[in-house]
């Protein structure tokens, strides 16, 4: 099944449907599919925060089983990093459309 074939099963962006403007999460589903297909550069171009989000999820999952010092600070730093990447990439993408 191609990426085009999988798009019919993906959830539509309500923000884009109603207002015609992409939201901060637009592209994450397609980027995830691209990562699982091994198209890493295309996934990054689709949604630049995909890899830091995966790192955050992996760290949180690992931290459920293994507790260690400064785990909260690491999770907080990864969260802030993701927020910054998402916001900067969103404004960059929106500036390309203007």
C-alpha positions as CSV (number, residue, x, y, z in Angstrom):
1,X,0.0,0.0,0.0
2,X,1.4,3.4,-0.9
3,X,1.3,6.5,1.2
4,X,-1.4,7.8,-1.1
5,X,-3.4,4.7,-0.3
6,X,-3.0,5.2,3.4
7,X,-4.1,8.8,3.3
8,X,-7.8,7.7,3.0
9,X,-7.5,6.1,6.5
10,X,-5.8,9.1,8.1
11,X,-7.8,11.6,10.2
12,X,-8.5,14.9,8.6
13,X,-7.3,18.1,10.2
14,X,-10.4,19.8,11.6
15,X,-8.7,23.2,11.7
16,X,-7.7,22.9,8.1
17,X,-11.2,21.7,7.1
18,X,-13.0,24.5,8.9
19,X,-10.6,27.5,8.5
20,X,-8.4,26.4,5.6
21,X,-5.2,26.9,7.7
22,X,-3.0,24.1,8.9
23,X,-2.6,23.4,12.6
24,X,0.6,22.8,14.5
25,X,0.1,19.0,14.2
26,X,-0.6,18.9,10.4
27,X,1.7,16.4,8.8
28,X,2.5,14.2,11.8
29,X,0.5,11.3,10.6
30,X,2.1,11.3,7.1
31,X,5.5,11.8,8.7
32,X,5.0,8.8,11.0
33,X,4.1,6.6,8.0
34,X,7.2,7.9,6.1
35,X,9.4,7.0,9.1
36,X,8.0,3.4,9.2
37,X,8.7,3.2,5.5
38,X,12.3,4.3,5.9
39,X,11.9,7.6,4.2
40,X,13.6,9.6,6.9
41,X,14.4,12.8,5.1
42,X,10.9,13.0,3.6
43,X,9.5,12.5,7.1
44,X,11.6,15.3,8.5
45,X,10.6,17.6,5.6
46,X,6.9,16.7,6.3
47,X,7.1,17.3,10.1
48,X,10.5,18.4,11.5
49,X,9.6,17.5,15.1
50,X,8.9,13.9,14.3
51,X,12.3,12.6,15.6
52,X,12.3,14.6,18.8
53,X,8.7,13.5,19.5
54,X,9.8,9.9,19.0
55,X,12.7,10.4,21.3
56,X,10.4,11.9,23.9
57,X,7.9,9.1,23.6
58,X,10.8,6.5,23.8
59,X,12.2,8.2,26.9
60,X,8.8,8.4,28.7
61,X,8.2,4.7,27.9
62,X,11.7,3.8,29.1
63,X,11.2,5.9,32.2
64,X,8.0,4.0,33.1
65,X,10.2,0.9,33.9
66,X,13.5,2.5,34.9
67,X,13.6,5.5,37.3
68,X,16.7,7.6,37.7
69,X,17.9,10.9,38.9
70,X,16.9,14.0,36.8
71,X,14.3,12.1,34.7
72,X,11.8,14.9,35.2
73,X,14.2,17.5,34.0
74,X,15.1,15.5,30.9
75,X,11.4,15.0,30.1
76,X,10.8,18.7,30.6
77,X,13.8,19.7,28.4
78,X,12.6,17.3,25.6
79,X,9.1,18.7,25.9
80,X,10.3,22.3,25.5
81,X,12.6,21.3,22.6
82,X,9.6,19.8,20.9
83,X,7.4,22.8,21.5
84,X,10.1,25.1,20.1
85,X,10.6,23.0,17.0
86,X,6.9,22.6,16.3
87,X,6.3,26.4,16.6
88,X,9.3,27.4,14.6
89,X,8.5,24.9,11.8
90,X,4.9,25.9,11.8
91,X,5.7,29.6,11.2
92,X,8.3,28.7,8.6
93,X,5.7,26.6,6.8
94,X,3.1,29.3,7.0
95,X,5.6,31.9,5.7
96,X,6.1,29.7,2.6
97,X,2.4,29.9,1.7
98,X,2.2,33.7,1.9
